[in-house]
Structures are given as structure tokens and as C-alpha cells.
Amino acid sequence: MRLKNKFVLIPGASRPIGRAIAREFGIAGAFLILPHYDWPDSTREMAEEFEAAGFSFHLFPADLCDETAVKQLVAETKKHTVHLDFLINNIERGGMPAVHGSYDLEHNKEQWDLEITTTLKAKWLLYHHCLPLMQNNPGGGSILNISSISALTGRSGPGSHFFNDSYSAANRAIASFTELWSREAAPDIRVNELMLGLIDSRHGPGTRGWETLTEKEKTEIHNHILLNRTGQPEEVAKTAFFLAVEASYMTGAILKMDGGFTLGGDEVPTIPAGLL
């Protein structure tokens, strides 16, 4: 119970990665503030799990792309605590090309703005309106931005099945936020970023995009990842907990967690015999 009397805000906790992160904080005794918007079945399932585990938590419906809703979330948080210790900025919206197809299609006419607004603007709104509450904390705190290696690859290579143009551009911009906020919030609040590769339930097995792939395409992706596999939500959760809670001398850092995906594709040849 090392985090007893600590408060953490985690959006997206109804889905596998966010839930795994929330579970880590819950086990450590933190009070979980969990805004939710869609996925009602997942939210209900999460609440049942956390109640059975004896976690302290509060659910609050909020569209985090709406500034008024974010202000209401902060006001609701103040009913439980005068300070906030951790903000896990785990909110995004990606349109997988393998599922959604081109932006030119009629059903995608709102998709570009949705990806930018959810992945980028909502993170800024949470940071901007939660920062004063975190600055009330005499013990300091930390913020963790969750991003994607789409920031580095864009819609190219094996990741092109999963990473749309707008989603990739939004994730590229998150690094700017991470570095700016680490300066702005210093010295009491640390700000770091966890850049994820292909994780089960996010951009790997367990998603509609993955199921559209042929076995050959899946094999090519695994071969492109140096560890030859996709990641697990529980692995992400442990790393997120480390960055948020334990990495006491890290701020402004961007940690890539992709199993070697962005380094894959180029083999290391045997050193030539040479001419001498």
C-alpha cells in the first residue's frame, strides 16, 4: 500500500492498457479517478473487477475533448482531494487504415479531426486544468504521456496497417508537449512520455485491424520486431508505473517501448574479410 492517500487520474482505464495501469496503481493503494466516455460494457466490467479487488476509485463520465467537461472533472476530483499526485495521460483516438480505409471515404469525414482532437488536444486539456491541482501537492507528483511509435514511422512500413496520417502527426507533437511541460512543471512535477509499439489490444492481436491481416502479413510484422512478438498490456503497466512513481530523477524523457520495432528490418551482416 505504498501509494495510500495518493491520487491518480487515469483516462481510458476501461480498455486493456489503461486498465492494466490502473490495476498497478490500485494494488499499490492509490485512489483511482477514472473518467470514461464510451465503451460502456468495458467500463462496467472494470468497475466490477476493481470493486472485487477492493480498490478505492471514482468513475466520472466525461468527454475529455470538451474543455467544459474537463473542468467539471477537475471540480469533481476536488470533492475527493485537494491535490493530485499522478496524471496518466492515456487518451487517444486512432483510425487504423486496415479498418477505416481512406480519409476520402464518407464515413471518415470526421476522422482526421477526431484523431487530432482526442490524441493531442485532450491531453493538453487534462494537463492544463489538472496542473494547478498537482501544484497543490507539497510532495510533488508526476505526469506520464502515453504516445505511439507512429510518431516515428508514420503510415509506412509494417505499421502502415495501423497508423493513420493524422494519428501519426498527433503523436509526433506529443513529444513537444512532454518537453515543454517538463520545463513548465519543474522542479516539483516530473513529466515523461512512454512511446508504445504494437501492443495486444491496441495495435496488435485483439484488434479488428490485426484480424484483417493475412498470416503472411502477421509473420512479416513479427519478423520486423527484434523481439519477434507484440507487447502485453501488463508489460506497459509496469513500465508506466516505474516512470510515474519510481523514476525519481527522470523528467522530459521519452522512453520507447516497442520491442525493437523501429530498429527492425535491417540485419547486421557479418563483418567483411577486408582487403588487408
Helices and strands as residue ranges (DSSP letters): E 7-9, H 16-27, E 31-36, H 40-53, E 56-61, H 67-77, E 86-89, H 97-100, G 106-108, H 111-116, I 117-121, H 122-135, E 141-148, H 150-153, G 157-161, H 165-185, E 189-196, H 208-211, H 215-224, H 233-241, I 242-246, E 254-257, G 261-263
